[in-house]
Amino acid sequence: MTPRIRGYMQANPGHEKVMTDLCSLGRMAEP
């Protein structure tokens, strides 16, 4: 998890779906 995403989680608690989508996109972008 990148520092930017981690900071977003701390600043916006309760956005589990958004975080899940971001994590999914991050995994898809990795080789």
C-alpha atoms as one frame of an Amber mdcrd trajectory, in Angstrom:
protein
   0.000   0.000   0.000   1.433   3.344  -0.995   1.879   6.178   1.547  -0.610
   8.267  -0.463  -3.334   5.614  -0.179  -2.513   5.022   3.486  -2.809   8.757
   4.152  -6.130   8.802   2.316  -7.426   5.981   4.511  -6.444   7.869   7.672
  -8.013  11.102   6.386 -11.209   9.408   5.168 -12.162   6.558   7.533 -15.122
   4.507   6.380 -14.299   4.496   2.658 -13.684   0.752   2.560 -15.204   0.319
  -0.897 -13.075   3.096  -2.378  -9.967   1.621  -0.779 -10.863  -1.841  -2.058
 -11.258  -0.445  -5.580  -7.910   1.381  -5.338  -6.178  -1.736  -4.030  -7.701
  -3.808  -6.835  -6.513  -1.291  -9.433  -3.051  -1.296  -7.850  -2.850  -5.085
  -8.058  -4.020  -5.079 -11.671  -1.334  -2.507 -12.568   1.434  -4.685 -11.126
   3.091  -7.218 -13.460
